[in-house]
Amino acid sequence: MKNVRRKTIEMDGAVFTIAPLTFSQLRRYSEQGADGTALFKASELVCMGLNNARNGDGDPEWTPQRVLEELDQPLFIRLKDEIAAFSGLRFTQSGEALAASEKTSTDSGAAS
C-alpha cells in the first residue's frame, strides 16, 4: 500500500508495525455481523492493520490463522486496540466497533 500511515507498537521486546484500515476495509469489517465470531472478526482487523503496513518486507502475509497461532492474548488485544484507534474506530459498551463520526452540530451556522 502506498498511502499508508505507519506506527510502531512495542510490547515486551516484540515490535510490530501497524497501519490504519482503509475505508473499504472498515466497511467490510463493520458489515460482518453475527455470522462470524468476535475473535475471528478481531483477528481479521489485526491482519488488515499489520498487512497494510507491510512494504514488501519479505515477512509472510498475516492471516487470521497466523494471528491466532503466533500472538499471545495481551499482544493481540494491544494490537487490536491500537489498530482500531489508529483507524478511527471506537467501541460500544458491548465491545462492537463502530466507525468514529465527527461531532454533529445542532447549530445551523447562520447568524441571527
C-alpha positions in Angstrom: 0.0 0.0 0.0 1.3 3.4 -0.9 -0.7 5.9 1.1 -0.4 4.4 4.5 0.5 6.0 7.8 2.5 3.6 9.9 3.1 3.3 13.6 5.4 1.0 15.6 4.0 -0.9 18.6 6.4 -2.5 21.0 5.4 -4.8 23.8 7.9 -6.8 25.9 10.5 -6.8 23.1 8.1 -7.7 20.3 7.9 -5.0 17.7 5.2 -4.6 15.1 4.5 -2.0 12.5 0.8 -1.3 12.0 -1.3 0.8 9.7 -4.9 2.0 9.8 -7.6 0.3 7.9 -8.8 1.7 4.6 -12.4 2.9 4.2 -13.1 -0.2 2.2 -11.7 -2.4 4.9 -13.6 -0.5 7.6 -16.8 -1.1 5.7 -16.1 -4.8 5.3 -15.2 -5.1 8.9 -18.4 -3.3 10.1 -20.6 -5.2 7.7 -19.6 -8.6 9.2 -22.4 -9.4 11.5 -23.4 -12.3 13.7 -22.2 -14.8 11.1 -18.6 -14.5 12.3 -17.3 -14.9 15.8 -15.9 -11.9 17.6 -12.5 -13.5 17.9 -12.3 -14.2 14.1 -13.6 -10.7 13.4 -11.0 -9.1 15.7 -8.2 -11.3 14.2 -9.2 -10.0 10.7 -8.9 -6.4 11.9 -5.4 -7.2 13.3 -4.4 -8.9 10.0 -5.5 -5.9 7.9 -3.6 -3.4 10.1 -0.4 -5.5 10.0 -0.7 -6.2 6.3 -1.4 -2.6 5.4 1.9 -1.7 7.0 3.9 -4.2 5.0 6.0 -2.8 2.3 7.4 -5.9 0.5 9.5 -6.7 3.6 9.6 -10.5 2.9 7.6 -11.3 6.1 4.7 -13.6 5.2 1.2 -12.1 5.0 -0.8 -12.1 8.2 -3.9 -14.4 8.2 -6.4 -14.9 11.0 -4.9 -18.4 11.5 -1.4 -16.9 11.8 -2.6 -14.3 14.3 -4.2 -17.0 16.4 -1.1 -19.2 16.3 1.6 -16.6 16.8 0.3 -13.9 19.1 -0.5 -14.2 22.8 -3.6 -12.6 24.2 -2.1 -9.4 25.7 -0.3 -8.6 22.5 -3.4 -9.5 20.4 -5.5 -7.1 22.5 -3.0 -4.3 22.3 -2.6 -4.6 18.5 -6.4 -4.8 18.0 -6.9 -1.7 20.2 -4.1 0.3 18.6 -5.1 -0.6 15.0 -8.8 0.2 15.8 -7.9 3.6 17.4 -5.4 4.4 14.6 -8.2 3.7 12.1 -10.7 6.0 13.8 -12.9 3.2 15.3 -14.5 3.5 18.7 -16.1 0.7 20.7 -19.6 0.5 22.2 -20.0 -0.9 25.7 -20.8 -4.3 24.2 -17.4 -4.3 22.5 -18.7 -3.8 19.0 -16.5 -1.5 16.9 -18.1 1.5 15.2 -16.6 4.0 12.8 -15.9 7.2 14.7 -18.0 10.1 13.3 -17.4 13.7 13.6 -19.2 15.6 16.2 -22.6 16.7 14.9 -23.8 20.2 15.5 -27.3 21.4 16.0 -26.1 24.8 15.1 -27.1 25.7 11.5 -24.2 28.1 11.2 -26.4 31.0 10.4 -26.0 34.2 12.4 -29.2 35.9 13.6 
